[in-house]
Amino acid sequence: MWADSDDYQQALERAHEHTRKWLEALPGRIVRPSATADEVKERFGGPLPETGLDAAAVVDFLAGNAEPGLMAMQSGRFFGWVIGGTVPAAMAADWMVSAWDQNSGLRFASPSTAGIEEAAGEWLLELLNLPSGSDVGFATGASMANFTALAAARWRQLANAGWDVNADGLQGAPKVRVLAGAERHDSLDMALRFLGLGAPELVPADGQGRIDPVALRRTLESGPRDAPAIVCLQAGNLHSGAFDPFPAAISAARDHGAWVHVDGAFGLWAGAVPGLRHLTEGVELADSWGTDAHKTLNVPYDAGIVAVRDAAALRSGIGMHAAYLMQDDHGPADPMEKVPELSRRARGVPVWAALRSLGSDGVRQLVAGRADCAAELGRRLAGVPGVEVLNDVVFTQLSLAFGSDERTRAVTDYVMADGRVWMSGSRWHGRDILRVSVTNWSTDSADLEVAVQTIRDALEATA
């Protein structure tokens, strides 16, 4: 039986109330969860009840029983992984996207969401100083943005070699060489595996994780000159935040006819800030780019963004046509021709809302503010006895060590158990580290003070 508006109203009012309480509690909330996944499952699992539950009661149960197992990832004291919070306009827009319930694959079927996403794509190209006219698609995250761009690269490079990968697959195809820096993100390897391209040839990187362009040129020259090739570069190293030297690396790739893709999951946003734009100098010379708006722009999941200069390659590598889908062959591309899904929510709408609410000045302030906070945190921690800041803090990442690996692991365990802040352990250059990502739009000096004090307490507790 169709639910009337009152049914929706009661459930949505309860959801609004619980959400409001959650957001109000964030400034003082312990960041870490207080319940395990097994404990949460115990509350939610068991045999499926035979009778249903009122929608408002379901919302109350969900909010009350999920709360202990939630990480306060929206807190300004969350520094683990590269995860932003959610700016208000983007959160509200995301609610509306759910209410509208549009399948956003076709321009004909959902013209509003398609048009909004196209507008957001044009704004992004302008903001990030990428080539106008590039196709922009909205994927689930940075991993799928990279996958999508590399699918376009695979199609173009094999087509240039006289091979139709769509018709004939990869069996018997010319081998596509893929080269990447030794410190690329592992999700790049995953995308290449999905595409049947295998592991990349690894090019040496410097102490901050930047690809060596001389070694890249040498590696390219070591193979067949006419072999189809893809070079993967990076805007923002996972541990150091460092950026590859794009002009020199892209020049080497161009001399060998390679497609250049840039994984800019969080770092591509530096291109929006005049004071940080030197980090992305030359990035516009590439062929494709992947980033994630839930990171530096602080919008809800899903928010991956892919941009491809060669629109024909993207649409051929990813898109499809079917008789039952009403497509305009002479108009702009449908959204489903730019990302792998046919059915999807209008995930570009919250991106548009964030951009419109911030404006270009607001985006610059947001991005520059995260970099400034990271630099301040690095300076303050460098003055704490026993703390080693291992990287040059050029953007939003810090990698910390505390003497021996054993001491570093002990400090990391203390920080995670303490819960005032959240930072993640990792391993870099043969050492255990505590990795800090300053991504949340609300992080301020007070949050940094809590972070510094937590590290001081951890050092004292593990002495």
LINSULLIN-V107303 format. One record per residue. N is the residue number from 1. RES is the residue in one small letter. SS is DSSP state (hx for helix, st for strand, lp for the rest). D_FIRST is the distance of its C-alpha to the first C-alpha in whole Angstrom. Layout:
# LINSULLIN-V107303
<<N/RES/SS/D_FIRST> <N/RES/SS/D_FIRST>>
This chain:
# LINSULLIN-V107303
<<1/m/lp/0> <2/w/lp/4> <3/a/lp/6> <4/d/lp/9> <5/s/hx/13> <6/d/hx/14> <7/d/hx/12> <8/y/hx/14> <9/q/hx/17> <10/q/hx/17> <11/a/hx/17> <12/l/hx/19> <13/e/hx/21> <14/r/hx/22> <15/a/hx/22> <16/h/hx/25> <17/e/hx/27> <18/h/hx/27> <19/t/hx/28> <20/r/hx/31> <21/k/hx/32> <22/w/hx/33> <23/l/hx/34> <24/e/hx/37> <25/a/hx/38> <26/l/hx/39> <27/p/hx/42> <28/g/hx/43> <29/r/lp/41> <30/i/lp/43> <31/v/lp/42> <32/r/lp/42> <33/p/lp/39> <34/s/lp/39> <35/a/lp/37> <36/t/lp/37> <37/a/hx/35> <38/d/hx/35> <39/e/hx/35> <40/v/hx/32> <41/k/hx/30> <42/e/hx/31> <43/r/hx/29> <44/f/hx/26> <45/g/lp/27> <46/g/lp/27> <47/p/lp/25> <48/l/lp/21> <49/p/lp/20> <50/e/lp/18> <51/t/lp/15> <52/g/lp/14> <53/l/lp/15> <54/d/lp/14> <55/a/hx/14> <56/a/hx/17> <57/a/hx/19> <58/v/hx/18> <59/v/hx/20> <60/d/hx/23> <61/f/hx/23> <62/l/hx/23> <63/a/hx/26> <64/g/hx/28> <65/n/hx/29> <66/a/hx/29> <67/e/hx/31> <68/p/hx/35> <69/g/hx/34> <70/l/lp/34> <71/m/lp/37> <72/a/lp/38> <73/m/lp/38> <74/q/lp/38> <75/s/lp/41> <76/g/lp/44> <77/r/lp/46> <78/f/st/44> <79/f/lp/46> <80/g/lp/45> <81/w/lp/44> <82/v/lp/44> <83/i/lp/41> <84/g/lp/40> <85/g/lp/38> <86/t/lp/35> <87/v/lp/37> <88/p/hx/35> <89/a/hx/34> <90/a/hx/33> <91/m/hx/30> <92/a/hx/29> <93/a/hx/28> <94/d/hx/27> <95/w/hx/24> <96/m/hx/24> <97/v/hx/24> <98/s/hx/21> <99/a/hx/19> <100/w/hx/20> <101/d/lp/19> <102/q/lp/21> <103/n/lp/23> <104/s/lp/26> <105/g/lp/28> <106/l/lp/29> <107/r/lp/31> <108/f/lp/29> <109/a/lp/26> <110/s/lp/26> <111/p/hx/29> <112/s/hx/29> <113/t/hx/29> <114/a/hx/31> <115/g/hx/34> <116/i/hx/33> <117/e/hx/34> <118/e/hx/37> <119/a/hx/38> <120/a/hx/38> <121/g/hx/40> <122/e/hx/43> <123/w/hx/43> <124/l/hx/43> <125/l/hx/46> <126/e/hx/48> <127/l/hx/47> <128/l/lp/48> <129/n/lp/51> <130/l/lp/50> <131/p/lp/51> <132/s/lp/49> <133/g/lp/47> <134/s/lp/46> <135/d/st/43> <136/v/st/40> <137/g/st/37> <138/f/st/35> <139/a/st/34> <140/t/lp/33> <141/g/lp/36> <142/a/hx/40> <143/s/hx/40> <144/m/hx/38> <145/a/hx/40> <146/n/hx/43> <147/f/hx/42> <148/t/hx/41> <149/a/hx/44> <150/l/hx/46> <151/a/hx/44> <152/a/hx/45> <153/a/hx/49> <154/r/hx/49> <155/w/hx/48> <156/r/hx/51> <157/q/hx/53> <158/l/hx/53> <159/a/hx/53> <160/n/hx/56> <161/a/lp/57> <162/g/lp/57> <163/w/lp/54> <164/d/lp/50> <165/v/hx/48> <166/n/hx/45> <167/a/hx/46> <168/d/hx/49> <169/g/lp/47> <170/l/lp/50> <171/q/lp/52> <172/g/lp/55> <173/a/lp/54> <174/p/lp/57> <175/k/lp/56> <176/v/lp/55> <177/r/st/57> <178/v/st/55> <179/l/st/57> <180/a/st/55> <181/g/st/57> <182/a/lp/58> <183/e/lp/55> <184/r/lp/52> <185/h/lp/49> <186/d/hx/48> <187/s/hx/45> <188/l/hx/47> <189/d/hx/48> <190/m/hx/44> <191/a/hx/44> <192/l/hx/47> <193/r/hx/46> <194/f/hx/43> <195/l/lp/44> <196/g/lp/47> <197/l/lp/50> <198/g/lp/51> <199/a/lp/52> <200/p/lp/54> <201/e/st/58> <202/l/st/59> <203/v/st/61> <204/p/lp/63> <205/a/st/62> <206/d/lp/64> <207/g/lp/63> <208/q/lp/60> <209/g/lp/59> <210/r/lp/59> <211/i/st/60> <212/d/lp/64> <213/p/hx/64> <214/v/hx/68> <215/a/hx/66> <216/l/hx/63> <217/r/hx/66> <218/r/hx/68> <219/t/hx/65> <220/l/hx/64> <221/e/hx/68> <222/s/lp/68> <223/g/lp/65> <224/p/lp/66> <225/r/lp/66> <226/d/lp/64> <227/a/lp/61> <228/p/lp/57> <229/a/st/57> <230/i/st/54> <231/v/st/55> <232/c/st/53> <233/l/st/54> <234/q/st/52> <235/a/st/52> <236/g/lp/52> <237/n/lp/53> <238/l/lp/51> <239/h/lp/53> <240/s/lp/56> <241/g/lp/54> <242/a/lp/56> <243/f/st/56> <244/d/lp/58> <245/p/lp/61> <246/f/hx/59> <247/p/hx/62> <248/a/hx/64> <249/a/hx/61> <250/i/hx/60> <251/s/hx/63> <252/a/hx/64> <253/a/hx/61> <254/r/hx/61> <255/d/lp/65> <256/h/lp/63> <257/g/lp/60> <258/a/lp/58> <259/w/st/54> <260/v/st/54> <261/h/st/50> <262/v/st/50> <263/d/st/48> <264/g/lp/47> <265/a/lp/44> <266/f/lp/46> <267/g/hx/49> <268/l/hx/48> <269/w/hx/47> <270/a/hx/51> <271/g/hx/52> <272/a/hx/50> <273/v/lp/53> <274/p/lp/56> <275/g/lp/58> <276/l/lp/56> <277/r/hx/56> <278/h/hx/59> <279/l/hx/57> <280/t/hx/55> <281/e/lp/58> <282/g/lp/58> <283/v/hx/55> <284/e/hx/54> <285/l/hx/56> <286/a/lp/54> <287/d/lp/51> <288/s/st/48> <289/w/st/47> <290/g/st/44> <291/t/st/43> <292/d/st/40> <293/a/lp/39> <294/h/lp/37> <295/k/lp/41> <296/t/lp/43> <297/l/lp/41> <298/n/lp/39> <299/v/lp/35> <300/p/lp/32> <301/y/lp/32> <302/d/lp/31> <303/a/lp/34> <304/g/st/37> <305/i/st/39> <306/v/st/41> <307/a/st/44> <308/v/st/46> <309/r/lp/49> <310/d/lp/49> <311/a/hx/45> <312/a/hx/46> <313/a/hx/46> <314/l/hx/43> <315/r/hx/41> <316/s/hx/43> <317/g/hx/43> <318/i/hx/39> <319/g/lp/37> <320/m/lp/36> <321/h/lp/35> <322/a/lp/33> <323/a/lp/33> <324/y/lp/29> <325/l/lp/29> <326/m/lp/31> <327/q/lp/34> <328/d/lp/36> <329/d/lp/40> <330/h/lp/42> <331/g/lp/40> <332/p/lp/39> <333/a/lp/38> <334/d/lp/34> <335/p/hx/33> <336/m/hx/32> <337/e/hx/36> <338/k/lp/37> <339/v/lp/35> <340/p/lp/34> <341/e/lp/30> <342/l/lp/29> <343/s/lp/25> <344/r/lp/26> <345/r/lp/25> <346/a/lp/27> <347/r/lp/29> <348/g/hx/32> <349/v/hx/31> <350/p/hx/32> <351/v/hx/35> <352/w/hx/35> <353/a/hx/34> <354/a/hx/37> <355/l/hx/40> <356/r/hx/39> <357/s/hx/39> <358/l/hx/42> <359/g/hx/44> <360/s/hx/47> <361/d/hx/49> <362/g/hx/46> <363/v/hx/46> <364/r/hx/49> <365/q/hx/50> <366/l/hx/47> <367/v/hx/48> <368/a/hx/52> <369/g/hx/51> <370/r/hx/50> <371/a/hx/53> <372/d/hx/55> <373/c/hx/53> <374/a/hx/54> <375/a/hx/57> <376/e/hx/58> <377/l/hx/56> <378/g/hx/59> <379/r/hx/62> <380/r/hx/61> <381/l/hx/60> <382/a/hx/64> <383/g/lp/66> <384/v/lp/64> <385/p/lp/67> <386/g/lp/65> <387/v/lp/63> <388/e/st/63> <389/v/st/61> <390/l/lp/61> <391/n/lp/60> <392/d/lp/61> <393/v/lp/58> <394/v/lp/58> <395/f/lp/54> <396/t/lp/51> <397/q/st/52> <398/l/st/55> <399/s/st/56> <400/l/st/58> <401/a/st/60> <402/f/lp/62> <403/g/lp/65> <404/s/lp/65> <405/d/hx/61> <406/e/hx/61> <407/r/hx/61> <408/t/hx/59> <409/r/hx/56> <410/a/hx/57> <411/v/hx/56> <412/t/hx/53> <413/d/hx/52> <414/y/hx/53> <415/v/hx/51> <416/m/hx/48> <417/a/hx/48> <418/d/hx/49> <419/g/lp/46> <420/r/lp/48> <421/v/lp/47> <422/w/st/46> <423/m/lp/48> <424/s/st/48> <425/g/st/51> <426/s/st/52> <427/r/st/55> <428/w/st/57> <429/h/lp/61> <430/g/lp/61> <431/r/st/60> <432/d/st/58> <433/i/st/56> <434/l/st/54> <435/r/st/52> <436/v/st/51> <437/s/st/48> <438/v/lp/48> <439/t/lp/45> <440/n/lp/43> <441/w/lp/43> <442/s/lp/44> <443/t/lp/47> <444/d/lp/50> <445/s/hx/53> <446/a/hx/52> <447/d/hx/50> <448/l/hx/53> <449/e/hx/55> <450/v/hx/53> <451/a/hx/53> <452/v/hx/56> <453/q/hx/57> <454/t/hx/54> <455/i/hx/57> <456/r/hx/60> <457/d/hx/58> <458/a/hx/58> <459/l/hx/61> <460/e/hx/63> <461/a/hx/60> <462/t/lp/61> <463/a/lp/65>>
